[in-house]
Amino acid sequence: MKKALLIVDLQNDFCPGGSLAIKEGNEIVPIINELMDKVDLVITTQDWHPQDSTHFENWPVHCVANTEGAKLNPILNEHKIDQIVLKGTGPDDHGYSAFDATNISLPGYLKEQNVGSLYIVGLATDYCVRASALDACKLGFHTYVVTDAIAAVDLEVGDGKKAMDEMYKAGCLLVKSDEI
């Protein structure tokens, strides 16, 4: 069985200077780049919202398809990415989980590639990382959340910690990058 790295939403709008910036967004990229060499397969998600998305009723406009904000963080080693998963592409599609992908069946792709272990990194711990990890556990993947390669929005102080507790209780293993 193969090991895959799932990079969640490491996009310009979620990094410093973006419309929904997470302060540590750039800080986790070097760790993620190193992890790419420790796995068999690298997958990344991208929010790819239409301009008229109802998602923006709850959030600032971000990651609109084909904009600078939707592009992957320029520090990320894009040439090592095997598959890009688009989510949130419809007007009523919020696309929190990588498994809500609209351009590919992610479970089917992972099974085709013989992936047994999924290492999840990226943004944001308390939203899309959380949703992706919970879905991965439900689908039976050995799911690891790399705690030094994620960062939270923390709308309320402690949201990231609560999300990590929830992922752990659901069966996800919390690991540091040097344990992989």
N, CA, C and O of each residue as an XYZ file, in Angstrom:
720
protein
N       0.838     -1.185      0.000
C       0.000      0.000      0.000
C       0.883      1.247      0.000
O       1.927      1.294      0.651
N       0.434      2.253     -0.747
C       1.205      3.493     -0.892
C       0.815      4.521      0.172
O      -0.254      4.463      0.779
N       1.741      5.461      0.364
C       1.501      6.617      1.230
C       1.278      7.831      0.333
O       2.023      8.059     -0.620
N       0.248      8.602      0.651
C      -0.030      9.814     -0.117
C      -0.065     11.019      0.811
O      -0.485     10.933      1.965
N       0.390     12.146      0.270
C       0.314     13.427      0.965
C      -0.853     14.194      0.359
O      -0.907     14.398     -0.854
N      -1.784     14.618      1.204
C      -2.915     15.415      0.755
C      -2.713     16.837      1.272
O      -2.831     17.095      2.470
N      -2.410     17.746      0.364
C      -2.184     19.154      0.699
C      -3.511     19.878      0.505
O      -4.045     19.928     -0.602
N      -4.032     20.433      1.583
C      -5.345     21.067      1.542
C      -5.211     22.586      1.390
O      -4.667     23.262      2.263
N      -5.710     23.101      0.285
C      -5.948     24.539      0.058
C      -4.770     25.462      0.377
O      -4.950     26.505      1.006
N      -3.602     25.092     -0.043
C      -2.434     25.956      0.167
C      -2.404     26.979     -0.972
O      -1.543     26.937     -1.851
N      -3.373     27.898     -0.926
C      -3.613     28.863     -1.988
C      -3.330     30.287     -1.518
O      -3.347     30.578     -0.322
N      -3.073     31.155     -2.468
C      -2.703     32.537     -2.165
C      -3.690     33.256     -1.256
O      -3.276     33.987     -0.356
N      -4.988     33.061     -1.475
C      -5.968     33.777     -0.650
C      -5.970     33.330      0.806
O      -6.467     34.059      1.665
N      -5.429     32.153      1.107
C      -5.361     31.681      2.489
C      -4.013     31.983      3.140
O      -3.820     31.705      4.324
N      -3.088     32.546      2.381
C      -1.755     32.861      2.884
C      -1.631     34.367      3.113
O      -2.475     35.131      2.644
N      -0.592     34.805      3.826
C      -0.442     36.238      4.100
C      -0.602     37.090      2.838
O      -0.002     36.814      1.799
N      -1.426     38.129      2.960
C      -1.727     39.004      1.831
C      -3.006     38.632      1.110
O      -3.504     39.416      0.302
N      -3.555     37.442      1.385
C      -4.776     36.986      0.729
C      -6.024     37.486      1.422
O      -5.959     38.036      2.521
N      -7.158     37.294      0.777
C      -8.426     37.823      1.291
C      -8.936     37.083      2.533
O      -9.777     37.615      3.259
N      -8.450     35.887      2.784
C      -8.845     35.103      3.954
C      -7.571     34.505      4.563
O      -7.479     33.302      4.809
N      -6.604     35.378      4.795
C      -5.250     34.969      5.169
C      -5.156     34.335      6.548
O      -5.792     34.772      7.507
N      -4.346     33.296      6.611
C      -3.950     32.653      7.863
C      -2.485     33.019      8.061
O      -1.646     32.755      7.199
N      -2.190     33.621      9.189
C      -0.859     34.179      9.444
C       0.269     33.180      9.163
O       1.297     33.559      8.600
N       0.096     31.927      9.543
C       1.142     30.917      9.388
C       1.132     30.242      8.019
O       1.850     29.264      7.813
N       0.340     30.739      7.093
C       0.184     30.100      5.787
C       1.483     29.834      5.051
O       1.650     28.762      4.468
N       2.403     30.780      5.065
C       3.686     30.577      4.379
C       4.648     29.730      5.199
O       5.512     29.055      4.639
N       4.505     29.760      6.522
C       5.444     29.071      7.410
C       5.403     27.560      7.268
O       6.412     26.896      7.507
N       4.265     27.001      6.888
C       4.159     25.550      6.787
C       4.633     25.006      5.441
O       4.821     23.798      5.297
N       4.826     25.879      4.457
C       5.179     25.417      3.108
C       6.512     24.669      3.063
O       6.566     23.614      2.432
N       7.597     25.148      3.693
C       8.846     24.382      3.641
C       8.714     22.970      4.228
O       9.330     22.029      3.727
N       7.920     22.828      5.277
C       7.700     21.500      5.866
C       6.977     20.612      4.858
O       7.343     19.452      4.669
N       5.961     21.156      4.219
C       5.193     20.400      3.219
C       6.084     20.015      2.045
O       6.005     18.887      1.557
N       6.923     20.926      1.586
C       7.843     20.606      0.486
C       8.751     19.431      0.849
O       9.013     18.572      0.007
N       9.227     19.386      2.080
C      10.071     18.263      2.521
C       9.282     16.963      2.570
O       9.803     15.906      2.215
N       8.036     17.034      3.004
C       7.209     15.826      3.103
C       6.932     15.196      1.741
O       6.709     13.989      1.655
N       6.944     15.992      0.681
C       6.671     15.469     -0.661
C       7.643     14.357     -1.044
O       7.302     13.473     -1.830
N       8.845     14.401     -0.492
C       9.848     13.383     -0.811
C       9.703     12.127      0.037
O      10.416     11.149     -0.191
N       8.800     12.133      1.004
C       8.648     11.002      1.911
C       7.438     10.128      1.593
O       7.157      9.164      2.305
N       6.727     10.467      0.525
C       5.510      9.733      0.162
C       5.585      9.283     -1.296
O       6.460      9.697     -2.056
N       4.640      8.427     -1.652
C       4.594      7.901     -3.018
C       3.779      8.769     -3.968
O       3.982      8.722     -5.182
N       2.865      9.556     -3.425
C       1.915     10.301     -4.246
C       1.583     11.624     -3.545
O       1.405     11.663     -2.327
N       1.503     12.709     -4.331
C       1.174     14.026     -3.780
C      -0.082     14.552     -4.472
O      -0.147     14.651     -5.697
N      -1.067     14.881     -3.656
C      -2.333     15.407     -4.149
C      -2.558     16.751     -3.461
O      -2.278     16.896     -2.271
N      -3.056     17.716     -4.194
C      -3.409     18.986     -3.560
C      -4.835     19.363     -3.940
O      -5.318     19.052     -5.029
N      -5.490     20.042     -3.009
C      -6.821     20.561     -3.299
C      -6.716     22.047     -3.603
O      -5.776     22.726     -3.190
N      -7.695     22.520     -4.327
C      -7.840     23.953     -4.563
C      -9.310     24.309     -4.484
O     -10.139     23.741     -5.194
N      -9.629     25.268     -3.599
C     -10.948     25.880     -3.685
C     -11.004     26.545     -5.052
O     -10.025     27.160     -5.475
N     -12.110     26.435     -5.741
C     -12.232     26.949     -7.109
C     -13.638     27.504     -7.284
O     -14.417     27.047     -8.120
N     -13.934     28.515     -6.456
C     -15.294     29.032     -6.364
C     -15.679     29.913     -7.550
O     -14.850     30.661     -8.069
N     -16.950     29.821     -7.980
C     -17.455     30.787     -8.963
C     -17.700     32.131     -8.268
O     -17.866     32.199     -7.050
N     -17.716     33.163     -9.053
C     -17.918     34.521     -8.530
C     -19.223     34.641     -7.729
O     -19.294     35.409     -6.769
N     -20.251     33.881     -8.124
C     -21.572     33.988     -7.501
C     -21.817     32.917     -6.433
O     -22.970     32.614     -6.129
N     -20.777     32.351     -5.870
C     -20.910     31.272     -4.892
C     -21.650     31.734     -3.646
O     -21.372     32.804     -3.105
N     -22.602     30.909     -3.194
C     -23.292     31.193     -1.932
C     -22.347     31.009     -0.741
O     -22.663     31.425      0.373
N     -21.213     30.399     -0.973
C     -20.179     30.228      0.055
C     -19.767     31.599      0.611
O     -19.379     31.710      1.774
N     -19.854     32.622     -0.215
C     -19.432     33.964      0.178
C     -20.460     34.685      1.056
O     -20.239     35.824      1.468
N     -21.578     34.020      1.338
C     -22.515     34.576      2.314
C     -21.940     34.448      3.732
O     -22.292     35.214      4.629
N     -21.056     33.472      3.911
C     -20.461     33.203      5.227
C     -18.993     33.603      5.326
O     -18.453     33.728      6.425
N     -18.355     33.802      4.189
C     -16.916     34.057      4.148
C     -16.608     35.215      3.209
O     -17.391     35.495      2.302
N     -15.481     35.892      3.408
C     -15.052     36.881      2.408
C     -14.821     36.182      1.061
O     -14.527     34.987      1.022
N     -14.951     36.909     -0.008
C     -14.693     36.341     -1.338
C     -13.245     35.874     -1.370
O     -12.328     36.621     -1.029
N     -13.053     34.612     -1.789
C     -11.712     34.031     -1.825
C     -11.659     32.910     -2.864
O     -12.678     32.301     -3.191
N     -10.485     32.657     -3.364
C     -10.212     31.534     -4.264
C     -11.225     31.421     -5.400
O     -11.723     30.335     -5.696
N     -11.522     32.555     -6.031
C     -12.408     32.557     -7.189
C     -11.632     31.934     -8.356
O     -10.479     32.286     -8.603
N     -12.272     31.015     -9.058
C     -11.633     30.275    -10.149
C     -10.867     31.208    -11.088
O     -11.349     32.280    -11.454
N      -9.686     30.783    -11.460
C      -8.829     31.480    -12.434
C      -8.356     32.858    -11.983
O      -8.092     33.725    -12.817
N      -8.246     33.070    -10.663
C      -7.706     34.336    -10.165
C      -6.376     34.064     -9.453
O      -6.037     32.916     -9.164
N      -5.643     35.121     -9.182
C      -4.377     35.002     -8.443
C      -4.610     34.379     -7.067
O      -3.804     33.576     -6.599
N      -5.703     34.747     -6.432
C      -6.001     34.222     -5.108
C      -6.226     32.722     -5.086
O      -5.974     32.074     -4.071
N      -6.696     32.163     -6.191
C      -6.960     30.725     -6.268
C      -5.713     29.914     -6.611
O      -5.713     28.690     -6.475
N      -4.658     30.585     -7.051
C      -3.428     29.858     -7.403
C      -2.769     29.293     -6.158
O      -2.941     29.806     -5.052
N      -2.011     28.227     -6.363
C      -1.273     27.621     -5.265
C      -0.170     28.559     -4.796
O       0.367     29.347     -5.575
N       0.158     28.464     -3.517
C       1.229     29.269     -2.932
C       2.492     29.101     -3.783
O       2.883     27.970     -4.073
N       3.135     30.192     -4.187
C       4.279     30.096     -5.093
C       5.512     29.414     -4.487
O       6.421     29.024     -5.220
N       5.550     29.268     -3.168
C       6.674     28.594     -2.525
C       6.544     27.065     -2.631
O       7.530     26.343     -2.486
N       5.331     26.585     -2.882
C       5.055     25.154     -2.966
C       5.725     24.544     -4.198
O       5.679     25.122     -5.284
N       6.343     23.385     -4.028
C       6.984     22.666     -5.148
C       5.910     22.013     -6.016
O       5.640     20.818     -5.892
N       5.309     22.801     -6.886
C       4.195     22.304     -7.708
C       4.591     21.159     -8.633
O       3.754     20.322     -8.968
N       5.840     21.111     -9.045
C       6.258     20.067     -9.990
C       6.216     18.662     -9.364
O       6.326     17.666    -10.079
N       6.060     18.580     -8.047
C       5.980     17.281     -7.379
C       4.535     16.824     -7.153
O       4.302     15.757     -6.584
N       3.578     17.623     -7.594
C       2.167     17.298     -7.394
C       1.704     16.349     -8.496
O       1.892     16.617     -9.683
N       1.096     15.237     -8.086
C       0.597     14.237     -9.031
C      -0.843     14.494     -9.459
O      -1.224     14.162    -10.581
N      -1.651     15.085     -8.569
C      -3.062     15.290     -8.878
C      -3.571     16.533     -8.169
O      -3.287     16.748     -6.991
N      -4.327     17.352     -8.899
C      -4.994     18.516     -8.310
C      -6.486     18.220     -8.237
O      -7.102     17.795     -9.214
N      -7.047     18.454     -7.064
C      -8.451     18.203     -6.790
C      -9.144     19.550     -6.618
O      -8.766     20.335     -5.749
N     -10.146     19.818     -7.435
C     -10.903     21.073     -7.332
C     -12.165     20.848     -6.517
O     -12.828     19.818     -6.642
N     -12.486     21.826     -5.682
C     -13.692     21.715     -4.858
C     -14.355     23.078     -4.727
O     -13.724     24.119     -4.910
N     -15.639     23.042     -4.407
C     -16.386     24.296     -4.275
C     -16.653     24.965     -5.606
O     -16.738     26.191     -5.671
N     -16.788     24.189     -6.671
C     -16.865     24.751     -8.025
C     -18.260     25.201     -8.456
O     -18.393     25.948     -9.425
N     -19.281     24.763     -7.761
C     -20.641     25.158     -8.130
C     -21.137     26.304     -7.263
O     -20.579     26.553     -6.194
N     -22.184     27.012     -7.708
C     -22.681     28.163     -6.964
C     -23.152     27.825     -5.546
O     -23.090     28.677     -4.659
N     -23.620     26.594     -5.321
C     -24.089     26.192     -3.998
C     -23.191     25.129     -3.360
O     -23.585     24.477     -2.394
N     -22.001     24.963     -3.898
C     -21.052     23.946     -3.454
C     -20.021     24.598     -2.543
O     -19.207     25.403     -2.995
N     -20.056     24.253     -1.264
C     -19.116     24.848     -0.316
C     -17.752     24.169     -0.375
O     -16.732     24.832     -0.188
N     -17.713     22.888     -0.624
C     -16.462     22.175     -0.862
C     -15.450     22.226      0.266
O     -14.282     22.527      0.022
N     -15.860     21.942      1.487
C     -14.896     21.943      2.588
C     -13.943     20.743      2.512
O     -12.740     20.898      2.720
N     -14.460     19.573      2.220
C     -13.637     18.367      2.211
C     -13.023     18.108      0.840
O     -13.637     18.377     -0.192
N     -11.802     17.582      0.847
C     -11.162     17.153     -0.403
C     -12.015     16.101     -1.095
O     -11.956     15.951     -2.315
N     -12.802     15.378     -0.320
C     -13.634     14.314     -0.872
C     -14.919     14.860     -1.497
O     -15.740     14.095     -2.003
N     -15.093     16.196     -1.460
C     -16.178     16.866     -2.173
C     -15.721     17.285     -3.574
O     -16.389     18.079     -4.237
N     -14.607     16.762     -4.011
C     -14.012     17.152     -5.297
C     -15.013     17.037     -6.435
O     -15.855     16.139     -6.463
N     -14.900     17.965     -7.368
C     -15.817     17.967     -8.505
C     -15.149     17.518     -9.804
O     -15.849     17.184    -10.760
N     -13.831     17.500     -9.864
C     -13.148     17.121    -11.109
C     -12.658     15.677    -11.101
O     -12.147     15.190    -12.109
N     -12.811     14.990     -9.969
C     -12.317     13.621     -9.845
C     -13.020     12.961     -8.661
O     -13.434     13.641     -7.722
N     -13.151     11.652     -8.709
C     -13.603     10.918     -7.527
C     -12.342     10.633     -6.711
O     -11.574      9.733     -7.050
N     -12.130     11.386     -5.656
C     -10.913     11.208     -4.872
C     -10.822      9.815     -4.254
O      -9.750      9.213     -4.306
N     -11.895      9.271     -3.671
C     -11.772      7.907     -3.137
C     -11.390      6.903     -4.227
O     -10.552      6.028     -4.007
N     -12.005      7.036     -5.391
C     -11.692      6.142     -6.504
C     -10.242      6.278     -6.954
O      -9.565      5.280     -7.203
N      -9.772      7.508     -7.055
C      -8.389      7.759     -7.460
C      -7.414      7.154     -6.454
O      -6.446      6.501     -6.841
N      -7.670      7.371     -5.159
C      -6.777      6.833     -4.132
C      -6.762      5.305     -4.166
O      -5.711      4.687     -3.995
N      -7.913      4.707     -4.383
C      -7.979      3.240     -4.470
C      -7.249      2.736     -5.707
O      -6.525      1.743     -5.634
N      -7.431      3.408     -6.845
C      -6.704      3.038     -8.076
C      -5.193      3.087     -7.877
O      -4.454      2.260     -8.411
N      -4.754      4.061     -7.106
C      -3.327      4.255     -6.854
C      -2.818      3.373     -5.699
O      -1.639      3.430     -5.348
N      -3.701      2.567     -5.117
C      -3.347      1.658     -4.032
C      -2.843      2.404     -2.787
O      -1.875      1.988     -2.149
N      -3.512      3.502     -2.460
C      -3.143      4.302     -1.290
C      -3.836      3.728     -0.055
O      -5.051      3.535     -0.038
N      -3.038      3.462      0.973
C      -3.578      2.999      2.243
C      -3.456      4.032      3.334
O      -4.306      4.122      4.220
N      -2.380      4.825      3.264
C      -2.124      5.842      4.287
C      -2.178      7.221      3.660
O      -1.616      7.460      2.591
N      -2.863      8.122      4.342
C      -3.041      9.481      3.849
C      -2.532     10.448      4.910
O      -3.020     10.455      6.040
N      -1.544     11.268      4.539
C      -0.970     12.278      5.424
C      -1.555     13.627      5.011
O      -1.363     14.070      3.878
N      -2.260     14.270      5.917
C      -2.980     15.496      5.587
C      -2.272     16.700      6.181
O      -1.920     16.722      7.360
N      -2.070     17.711      5.327
C      -1.406     18.961      5.687
C      -2.168     20.110      5.042
O      -3.019     19.880      4.182
N      -1.875     21.349      5.445
C      -2.437     22.503      4.741
C      -3.301     23.394      5.610
O      -3.113     23.500      6.822
N      -4.264     24.036      4.944
C      -5.080     25.085      5.546
C      -6.568     24.785      5.334
O      -6.912     24.301      4.256
N      -7.388     25.015      6.196
C      -7.251     25.450      7.559
C      -7.640     24.300      8.469
O      -8.590     23.570      8.188
N      -6.904     24.139      9.556
C      -7.114     23.047     10.504
C      -8.575     22.908     10.888
O      -9.110     21.799     10.910
N      -9.218     24.014     11.188
C     -10.566     24.003     11.739
C     -11.676     23.969     10.691
O     -12.853     23.996     11.048
N     -11.333     23.911      9.431
C     -12.347     23.828      8.378
C     -12.006     22.732      7.367
O     -12.424     21.589      7.546
N     -11.271     23.050      6.331
C     -11.060     22.094      5.245
C     -10.138     20.935      5.611
O     -10.352     19.817      5.141
N      -9.120     21.170      6.434
C      -8.279     20.064      6.905
C      -9.136     19.114      7.739
O      -9.104     17.900      7.541
N      -9.892     19.674      8.663
C     -10.769     18.886      9.524
C     -11.752     18.047      8.702
O     -11.860     16.837      8.900
N     -12.460     18.689      7.789
C     -13.457     17.980      6.976
C     -12.816     16.870      6.146
O     -13.371     15.777      6.032
N     -11.655     17.148      5.572
C     -10.963     16.146      4.751
C     -10.490     14.970      5.590
O     -10.625     13.819      5.176
N      -9.936     15.250      6.772
C      -9.439     14.182      7.643
C     -10.588     13.311      8.148
O     -10.472     12.085      8.174
N     -11.682     13.930      8.545
C     -12.826     13.152      9.026
C     -13.378     12.250      7.925
O     -13.716     11.094      8.181
N     -13.470     12.767      6.713
C     -13.946     11.946      5.590
C     -12.971     10.816      5.281
O     -13.394      9.693      5.006
N     -11.676     11.097      5.324
C     -10.666     10.061      5.051
C     -10.791      8.919      6.055
O     -10.706      7.748      5.685
N     -10.994      9.263      7.325
C     -11.183      8.228      8.358
C     -12.426      7.405      8.081
O     -12.392      6.176      8.142
N     -13.531      8.087      7.775
C     -14.792      7.381      7.491
C     -14.652      6.416      6.326
O     -15.289      5.363      6.299
N     -13.806      6.788      5.354
C     -13.619      5.951      4.165
C     -12.604      4.831      4.382
O     -12.358      4.034      3.476
N     -12.019      4.766      5.568
C     -11.148      3.652      5.902
C      -9.666      3.840      5.617
O      -8.901      2.882      5.720
N      -9.243      5.041      5.264
C      -7.817      5.277      5.055
C      -7.131      5.446      6.405
O      -7.707      6.009      7.336
N      -5.895      4.954      6.505
C      -5.075      5.251      7.683
C      -4.746      6.732      7.565
O      -3.964      7.127      6.700
N      -5.328      7.541      8.416
C      -5.277      8.986      8.266
C      -4.391      9.617      9.338
O      -4.588      9.427     10.538
N      -3.414     10.371      8.857
C      -2.482     11.072      9.725
C      -2.614     12.568      9.459
O      -2.591     12.995      8.305
N      -2.751     13.359     10.506
C      -2.761     14.811     10.382
C      -1.409     15.282     10.904
O      -1.052     15.031     12.055
N      -0.658     15.972     10.036
C       0.698     16.401     10.371
C       0.592     17.762     11.066
O       0.381     18.788     10.420
N       0.741     17.751     12.379
C       0.391     18.902     13.206
C       1.282     20.130     13.011
O       0.853     21.250     13.288
N       2.503     19.935     12.544
C       3.369     21.103     12.307
C       3.307     21.568     10.858
O       4.095     22.417     10.439
N       2.363     21.008     10.085
C       2.184     21.396      8.684
C       0.734     21.778      8.404
O       0.251     21.641      7.280
N       0.040     22.262      9.448
C      -1.322     22.765      9.324
C      -1.407     24.082     10.083
O      -0.573     24.361     10.944
N      -2.403     24.882      9.769
C      -2.638     26.127     10.495
C      -4.140     26.404     10.491
O      -4.844     26.090      9.531
N      -4.613     26.999     11.584
C      -6.046     27.225     11.772
C      -6.441     28.671     11.503
O      -5.631     29.589     11.633
N      -7.699     28.851     11.125
C      -8.294     30.175     11.018
C      -8.504     30.728     12.423
O      -8.232     31.900     12.685
N      -8.987     29.882     13.318
C      -9.264     30.268     14.705
C     -10.151     31.514     14.793
O      -9.787     32.509     15.419
N     -11.334     31.434     14.145
C     -12.287     32.541     14.289
C     -12.536     32.808     15.762
O     -12.614     33.955     16.203
N     -12.658     31.734     16.505
C     -12.705     31.830     17.961
C     -11.457     31.133     18.481
O     -11.102     30.053     18.008
N     -10.800     31.741     19.440
C      -9.581     31.168     19.983
C      -9.830     29.720     20.406
O     -10.777     29.430     21.136
N      -8.977     28.829     19.943
C      -9.089     27.421     20.295
C      -9.800     26.564     19.272
O      -9.879     25.348     19.452
N     -10.328     27.153     18.191
C     -11.012     26.355     17.165
C     -10.092     25.294     16.559
O     -10.517     24.166     16.311
N      -8.839     25.658     16.324
C      -7.884     24.702     15.757
C      -7.649     23.526     16.687
O      -7.598     22.380     16.241
N      -7.507     23.798     17.960
C      -7.309     22.749     18.971
C      -8.538     21.852     19.048
O      -8.413     20.630     19.122
N      -9.727     22.458     19.029
C     -10.966     21.675     19.058
C     -11.039     20.748     17.843
O     -11.441     19.591     17.960
N     -10.651     21.262     16.690
C     -10.670     20.460     15.464
C      -9.696     19.281     15.572
O     -10.022     18.165     15.167
N      -8.501     19.531     16.119
C      -7.534     18.428     16.276
C      -8.074     17.379     17.249
O      -7.899     16.182     17.022
N      -8.721     17.810     18.319
C      -9.328     16.857     19.257
C     -10.397     16.020     18.558
O     -10.473     14.808     18.755
N     -11.218     16.670     17.744
C     -12.280     15.961     17.018
C     -11.697     14.952     16.026
O     -12.186     13.828     15.919
N     -10.650     15.359     15.302
C     -10.022     14.443     14.342
C      -9.427     13.238     15.066
O      -9.564     12.104     14.608
N      -8.769     13.485     16.191
C      -8.163     12.400     16.977
C      -9.243     11.428     17.463
O      -9.088     10.212     17.350
N     -10.334     11.974     18.001
C     -11.428     11.120     18.500
C     -12.065     10.301     17.385
O     -12.607      9.225     17.639
N     -12.005     10.801     16.147
C     -12.577     10.087     15.004
C     -11.636      9.000     14.458
O     -12.016      8.228     13.578
N     -10.414      8.950     14.987
C      -9.488      7.908     14.554
C      -8.283      8.391     13.774
O      -7.454      7.579     13.361
N      -8.164      9.686     13.565
C      -6.983     10.224     12.883
C      -5.807     10.214     13.858
O      -5.975     10.479     15.048
N      -4.639      9.912     13.351
C      -3.433      9.986     14.165
C      -2.796     11.340     13.966
O      -2.669     11.813     12.837
N      -2.394     11.968     15.056
C      -1.745     13.274     15.004
C      -0.250     13.035     15.112
O       0.226     12.480     16.103
N       0.495     13.456     14.088
C       1.942     13.230     14.040
C       2.665     14.515     13.678
O       2.062     15.451     13.153
N       3.949     14.553     13.961
C       4.808     15.666     13.522
C       5.540     15.207     12.268
O       5.699     14.009     12.033
N       5.977     16.159     11.477
C       6.612     15.838     10.199
C       7.858     14.978     10.364
O       8.152     14.157      9.494
N       8.600     15.146     11.461
C       9.817     14.351     11.635
C       9.535     12.904     12.047
O      10.459     12.101     12.173
N       8.263     12.574     12.254
C       7.872     11.195     12.581
C       7.506     10.389     11.332
O       7.219      9.195     11.418
N       7.519     11.045     10.184
C       7.131     10.363      8.942
C       8.369      9.837      8.244
O       8.266      9.229      7.178
